[in-house]
Amino acid sequence: MPDSATTSDAGPLPPATTVADSLEQFLSGIGARAFRFAELGLRHRDDALDAVQEAMMRMLGYRERPPTEWTPLFWSILRSRIVDMQRRRLFRLQWLTPAAHGDEDPIDWTDDTPGPARIHDGREGYARMADALAALPRRQREAFTLRIFEELDVATAARVMACSEGSVKTHLSRAREALQRQLEDWR
Amino acid sequence: MNHSGFDPTCFDDALRQRHATAVAHVSARTQAQLRHRLAASTTAPRHVVRHRMAWVATTACAALFALVVGLQLRPQPTPVPSPATVLVDDSQGDANTAYASLDENPDLYLWLASSDAIALASE
């Protein structure tokens, strides 16, 4: 394991979301982040929306859980839904509709920001990063997005990914190495 | 296997910044759909519970109706005389019939008094 991973994983990161008063408020606040997470895994806007909605519906069954458990629970449910949809899509693509999702633009981006150049830069930069993340193995992509983007600590990420903390660190370091090679100019 | 001059924190921050920008630039259409789907999700369980209760009530009523119909169509048991009584009566009836037939048949006694019966007995 490289030193960079150990130094970066040493301390717990602050939680990405504060504890919400109600589950509806929690889900409303996490919706856009959940959509981006699902979009990175599925590379399809409508599928990502479906995954987020299913995760929200399942999350409502855990209303009685303490609010401090909502964050790991939600990401765990959403991750499972994405994996299920990836498997279903693999079957569907192989046997039924090989040309599906071919022309779909995988990146959803608003156009109401002034300045087309800024829009293009932001969108192109994110699209490039999304392509690099899509090229990663699924577990590495999950570890990177949960640890770096969602700022979950190692223990929470391990709980979400249903693996050990050591596995999370290993996946994260390998993901970082691969991304570093693909995004050389971002270093 | 650390690359020289590579600062993972800066690299992570750069990617995190890109991601934060992307989260802030989710299109209005997608945000509206997220809100709509969240509202649909929060109301769906109530519908599910209501539908589930309706199914339970319907099933219970159907089961009760089937039980009532089954009880109505079940054949009613008819009173039958006890077999022991019948047997006793039959045995007594047979014995009486046999004795009566002996009493009422003079041919048997005529045959017993005949020479054929004596010859048969002496053989």
Contacts between the chains, C-beta under 8 A, distances in Angstrom:
chain1	res1	chain2	res2	distance
A	2	B	1	5.1
A	2	B	2	4.7
A	3	B	2	5.2
A	4	B	2	5.4
A	4	B	6	6.6
A	4	B	8	3.8
A	5	B	8	7.2
A	7	B	8	7.2
A	8	B	8	4.8
A	8	B	9	6.3
A	8	B	12	6.7
A	24	B	38	7.3
A	24	B	42	5.8
A	27	B	38	5.6
A	27	B	41	7.6
A	28	B	35	7.4
A	28	B	38	6.0
A	31	B	31	7.7
A	31	B	34	4.3
A	31	B	35	7.5
A	31	B	38	6.3
A	32	B	23	5.0
A	32	B	24	8.0
A	32	B	26	4.7
A	32	B	31	6.8
A	32	B	34	6.9
A	33	B	23	5.5
A	35	B	26	6.1
A	35	B	30	6.4
A	35	B	34	6.2
A	36	B	19	6.8
A	36	B	22	5.7
A	36	B	23	5.5
A	36	B	26	7.1
A	45	B	30	6.8
A	49	B	30	7.1
A	49	B	33	5.7
A	49	B	34	7.0
A	49	B	37	6.5
A	52	B	34	6.7
A	52	B	37	7.0
A	53	B	37	4.0
A	53	B	38	7.6
A	53	B	40	7.2
A	53	B	41	5.9
A	56	B	37	7.0
A	56	B	38	5.8
A	56	B	41	4.3
A	57	B	41	4.4
A	57	B	44	5.9
A	57	B	45	7.3
A	60	B	41	6.4
A	60	B	42	6.6
A	60	B	45	5.5
A	61	B	45	7.6
A	107	B	22	8.0
A	108	B	26	6.1
A	108	B	27	5.2
A	108	B	30	5.0
A	109	B	22	7.6
A	109	B	25	5.4
A	109	B	26	7.9
A	109	B	27	6.3
A	110	B	25	4.7
A	110	B	26	6.6
A	110	B	27	4.4
A	110	B	28	6.2
A	111	B	27	7.3
A	112	B	28	6.8
A	113	B	25	6.9
A	122	B	21	5.3
A	122	B	22	7.6
A	122	B	25	6.3
A	123	B	25	7.6
A	125	B	18	5.5
A	125	B	21	7.8
A	126	B	18	5.4
A	126	B	19	7.5
A	126	B	21	6.7
A	126	B	22	4.4
A	129	B	15	6.1
A	129	B	18	5.2
A	129	B	19	7.5
A	145	B	19	8.0
A	148	B	12	4.9
A	148	B	15	6.2
A	148	B	16	5.7
A	148	B	19	7.9
A	149	B	15	7.6
A	149	B	16	6.1
A	149	B	19	4.5
A	151	B	16	7.9
A	176	B	8	6.1
A	176	B	11	7.0
A	176	B	12	7.6
A	177	B	1	7.2
A	179	B	11	7.6
A	179	B	15	7.1
A	180	B	3	6.7
A	180	B	6	6.4
A	180	B	11	6.3
A	183	B	11	8.0
A	183	B	15	7.6
A	186	B	11	6.6
A	186	B	14	5.0
A	186	B	15	7.1
A	187	B	3	7.9
A	187	B	5	7.6
A	187	B	6	5.7
A	187	B	7	7.5
A	187	B	10	7.4
A	187	B	11	5.6
